[in-house]
Amino acid sequence: MNRLVNSIDNYFTHPKYPNLSVAIVYLRMIKLWEPRKIFYAIPVTMGITFVSQILYVLMSDQPFRYFLNLFQTGFFHLGLAKVVLFFYNHEKWLNIINWLSELERIQLHDPFLRPVVLRYIRYGRILHAVMYPFGFIVFALNYGENYVMVAMQMESKGEIDPTYITFFWLWPTEPLKGKLIVYPYVTLQWFYAFGGVCYLMAFNITCGSVVIGLGGQLEVLCEMFRRALDTDVKEEQERNLIRCYKRYIDLQDTHNTLDAIMSPVLFMYLLVASINMGMILYSLPTLEKSSMYTSMVLVSSLVVEAFYFFWHGHETMYQSEIVSAAVYGCDWVDKSPHIRRLVYVMSATTNRVLVFHAGPFNEVTVITFISIVKVTYSFYKLMTTTVTHGS
């Protein structure tokens, strides 16, 4: 067993990307890391499929009904949106990934900084060793149950309502009839959803790894400030402080870039996840037992994924808040007036709080996560109250 675990760990280890090893190896597995042109065919095909569903909604005689059905599967469509935005910002992602990885490789040779870097690298690897299987298990349970229920309806009724399965390629008949039509149709749906989940996980793990790395580098910076004056040479003390401050500016710039490219995706996820969780909770009492269990698993996965982003966003905010205090953690008391003045100025100018955003209004923090849970519950209560009063 240990040999198997070690072999898997070695497979997902890339010496060039210490913290981002798992994400980079996974991107290579699904052909998103330095892809050849032929591998763009898969996301392009998925994009055409998704557009066909939008057209189906607009051309149908029940657009609201089908829009709700499309929105309920938005969790899987987000994978396509995420991969599109990943390629749109590809150059920025490469710059951030390469810069963070280069810093980590250098710091791993520093006896004082190495423990800090190893700690957050180990944490990220353990976390993603859980997140990857969790994401695909949720997919397997949901689409496995979906496939079984479709088969049961086909065998008992001989037809299935198209709202039970996602509609592709402007399918002409309602309801769907015939095993030779329905089973291939549902199989294509499974492949579409699987591709969406693959891209979804790729973006999530890449974002998570980079955010963990940014928070870890803020922690490294605190250690650098604390040790900046551990020398008796005045010129070297000044150089160390200036180097630390330049690193702080670089981390600020990296955060700003990362926030800009992540914010639209996190906003879409916030919207889809919040409403979906409410709709799933609302529909639980009307579902069959197997569907109820898989829906509960899907709600749990949405909560876990939201917490994954918002917890690490909160960690980055917390690490940025303690940088200013870390400046005073160095041995500055008996140093020259010039060095003491530098310490004071740097402490006063490293107090900016680095916060990620999901859209223009929502901060990616644990406080916002709690608000999401409250909004979801409020949406659920609103729907149940409206239906109760209407009946």
Buried (B, 14 or more C-beta within 10 A) or exposed (E): EEEEEEEEEEEBEBEEBBBBBBBBBBBEEBBBBEBEEEEEEBBEEBBEBBEBBEEBBEEBEEEEEBBBBBBBBBBBBBBBBBBBBBEEBEEBBEEBBEBBBEBBBEBEEBEEBBEBBBEBBEEBBEBBBEBBEBBBEBBEBBBEBBBEBBBEBBEEEEBBEBBBBBBBEEBEEBBBBEEEBBBEBBEBBBEBBBBBBBBBBBBBBBBBBBBBBBBBBBBBBBBBBBBBBEEEEEEEBBEBBEEBBEBBEBBBEBBEBBBEBBBBBBBBBBBBBBBBBBBBBBBBEEBEEBBBBBBBBBBEBBBBBBBBBBBBBBBBBBBBBBBBEBBBBBEBEEBEEEBEEBBEEBBEEBEEEBBBBBEEEBBBBBEBBEBBBEBBEEBBEEBBEEEEEEE
